[in-house]
Structures are given as C-alpha cells and as structure tokens.
C-alpha cells in the first residue's frame, strides 16, 4: 500500500470509469456563507450505489478475478455501502456475493444489496460480530472473504480524491469520515502521489471513537460499543493496516456527536439540497466544529454517501 504512485492510482481510476462516471465536486455558496470559508463538497452520494465504496469494489473484484480466477463467490460484512459495492462489482464479474449485516441494519440498504444481486444474512449485534460470522461462512462455504479494508479497495477509492484534487488543487484541509479507513487512506495516498501539502483530517463519531483514541495514543485502542446512527462510522476497533497509514498521514482526528451530525445533515439539505446519511455528513460536522480555524481557507469535505432510511431521515430533518 505504501508509496502508491500517480500511475497506480490513474490505472485504478480507469477501471472505475468503465463502470461509473466521475462524481461532481461543488463549492456551494450557502455553505461558504454559513462557515466563512470556501467549502468544496465531494459528492460521493451520486455514485451508482449512492456511496463512495463502489469505486473500491470495482478495483477489488478486478484484482480478485485476475489473481484468484477459481473464485466462485465472495463473502463480506457490512453496514451497507461496502456490501452494495461488492454486490454490484461481483454481479458484473459473474461471482456470487454473500453479505453479512448485523441485526437491525438499515432496511433500505439491505434491499439495495439484494437488488444489486447479493444474498444478505443477518447476524450479530454490530459490525464486528457480523465480520466474525463472515469469516466463519467463508470457511464453511469455500467463499473468498473480502475484508473491509484492502490495498486494492483503497486504489479504487482514491479515484474520488484524484477527481477532487484535480478540480480544487489548492485545498488547505480535507475532512474525511473514518470507519474502517479506506476513505481516509485513499485521500492520503492521492495527496502523497500528487505531491500536495493538503492536511487530511479523519472524522469519527463520539460514540465510536476508537480511531481517534488510537491516533491520539499512538497505539491501537478498542471501544466496548459503537452505538451511532452514522452506521458507516460504527466500528469498535481500528484495522491495523489502515491505522498505520492514517497514524502517519493524517493531521488529526476529530470526533463529532450525534447532534452535530444531524445539524450537518440539515445544513446539507438547506444549503445544497443533497441527501446525506450520518457518516456522509460527518465531515461537514467536523468543519462546522472547527470553523474558526478554517476561516478564509479552501476546504474539502467528503460527502461519502446518501443511503439513509426514509423514516430515520424524516425524523432528523424535521
């Protein structure tokens, strides 16, 4: 993973663009008024699955078919966006996809995964328990276990960072939601490959802040729970390979609470008329928290996804 070149990332991006178009990034004037800085929003809510993960799914499945041609099926755990991504990419390659989600997972995300061709199994109380079950099913059914974080996923995800930096090369800081880490590691990889000095800031939930605790301590830390409505951030323990990259490459990690995330979701609605899920709004929530430090600067925020159940969104937006 270390030392991905511009060429590595551009090759991965070409694979991505065979399946989807680049997404937009806009500097929204009402967000600039609200925050006193130029706010470039990277619209990963506009991918074919409604979230950034699809980019990594595409490059991962290409790699898998090339290196493991005998693979008939894959299994993975998700709260939804990673699973939709793998379902779409697996179907394109003619491979079975079995996806494990925790009980009580987003109904609409589960439906979307099935629509993209995945079999969905519910197991466990949270993402980490679903991940353990996915590993068990891989053994039982002879399926390839796709991890939530992998160098080949990161290469594809980095295509959104290349697009953003090409459109807005003068960014002082980019805020990136941080769950398992493919998003932040991709932004760091693209920044370093392009030789930019943009600061990259990870954003976690106060209810699932293991990555921030680990970053601040310089060593891996776990939390006993991850009870946040921002399901893309609901991770109890960092992934060591990802932690190694963001520990070295991020400027800092910021924690935002549920009310701050909800505020950011409402701001996205009023100022841009975009729908965001909790994790998707976390980066803007962090910028809102740090607005004084960012005054007058050019700032990027990753709107990582818009896949939120209607009933949940209706309550938050009211």
Secondary structure, DSSP 4 states (H G I P E B T S, - for coil): -TT--HHHHHHHHHHHHTT-PPPPEEE-HHHHHHHTSEEEEEEGGGSTTSBTTHHHHHHHHHHHHHH-TT--EEEEE-SSHHHHHHHHHHHHHT-EEEEEE-TT--HHHHHHHHHTT-EEEE-SSSHHHHHHHHHHHHHHHT-EE--S--HHHHHHHHHHHHHHHHH-TT-SEEEEE-SSSHHHHHHHHHHHHHT---EEEEEEETTB-HHHHHHHHTS--B-S----S-GGG--SB--HHHHHHHHHH-SEEEEE-HHHHHHHHHHHHHHH-----HHHHHHHHHHHHTHHHHTTSEEEEEE-B----HHHHHHHH-
